[in-house]
Every structure is written in C-alpha cells, then in structure tokens.
C-alpha cells in the first residue's frame, strides 16, 4: 500500500488538530505553525507537513505541561494559603 502524499497527510493532520483542539480555528493553527517561515508561498507540501507536525507536538506538550503545572500550583497554593494570606496582610506580596 502506498504512503499518502504529503498533501493528504497535511489535510489529515489539520483534521486531527481540529478534533483535538476544537476551540482553535484553522487560521490559528496554520498561522502559528508557519509563523517562523516568513514567505510561505514557496513552501513545499513536505515543509508544511513538517511545520504542522512540529506545531502539534509543541501544542500537545504545552497543553499537558500547563494543565499539570496549573493543577500542582493550585494544590500548592491551597496548602500554603495561610502564608499567602499573611504576606498579603503585611504587604509582602
């Protein structure tokens, strides 16, 4: 069986991005993925595929890290609530 063309892989990846991040529009995905490339008119399908894969990987890592970090920060802030309130009362924040 033949490997799908880079063009078809780009389309599939955009569909996957839409499924994983339904609140992000197509323009946001494309603009962010290709932001570092400047003149995109001459980009090949393979270059666009590479950029989108890289973007998706970064997006997946950022989302996971952000959620885990935020959860940990909320838990830690809850445990340190007395200290935080004392600092605010003393104007040390």
N, C-alpha and C positions, 0 to 999 in steps of 0.2 A: 504494500500500500504506500502511495506517495505521501510525503510530508506536505502539509498545507503550505501554501505560499506565504511569504511574509505579510502580504496584504491581508490575506484571510486570517492570519494569526493576530494582526493588529485589530481587526474587527472583533474577533473573539475576545481579545484582551479588553477592549473597550466595553464589551457586553459584560464581562466578568467584573470590571470596575463598577459598572452601573449596578450590578447585583450586590456587590459588597459595600458600596457607598452610595446608596440611592439618593441621598440628600445633596450629593455633588453633581453638578451638571456637566455635560460633555465638554463645554468650553473650558471649565475649570481644570478638568483632567488634562486636556490637550495643552492648554496654555502653561500649566505648571510643569508638565513633563518635558515640554520643548523650550522652556524659558531660557535655559543656558545655551541654546544653539544659535541664537541670533537669526540669521537668514535661513528659514526652513523650507523655502521653495525648492532648493536643490537637494533636499534630503532624500535618500533612498528609502524604500519601504523597510529594509533591514535596519537602517539607522533609527527610523521612527519606532520600530518594534523594540529595539534595544532601549531607547529612551523611555518608552512606556513601561517596559519590564522593570527598569531601574526605578522609575517613579512609583510603581505599585509596590515594589519591595520596600522602598523608603516609607511609603504611606502605611503599609502594614506594620512596619516596625515602630513608627511614630505613634500610631493609634494604640498598639499594645503597650508600649512603654508608658505612654501618657496615662492610660487607664490604670495601670498597675501603680504608677507613681502617685497619681492623684488619690487612689484608694489608700495607699500606705500613708500619704501625707495627712489625709483626713483622720485615719486611725491615730497617728502620732499626735496630731493637734488635739484630738479628744483626750488622749492620755495626759497631755501637758496643759490642759485647759486652765488649771489653777495658776500655773506660771505665766501663761499668756495674759490672763486677766490681771494679775499683779503687775506685770510690765506695763499694761495699758493704764492702770491706775496711777502708776509712778511716772508716766510719760516716757517710758523707755522703749517704746515700740518704734 
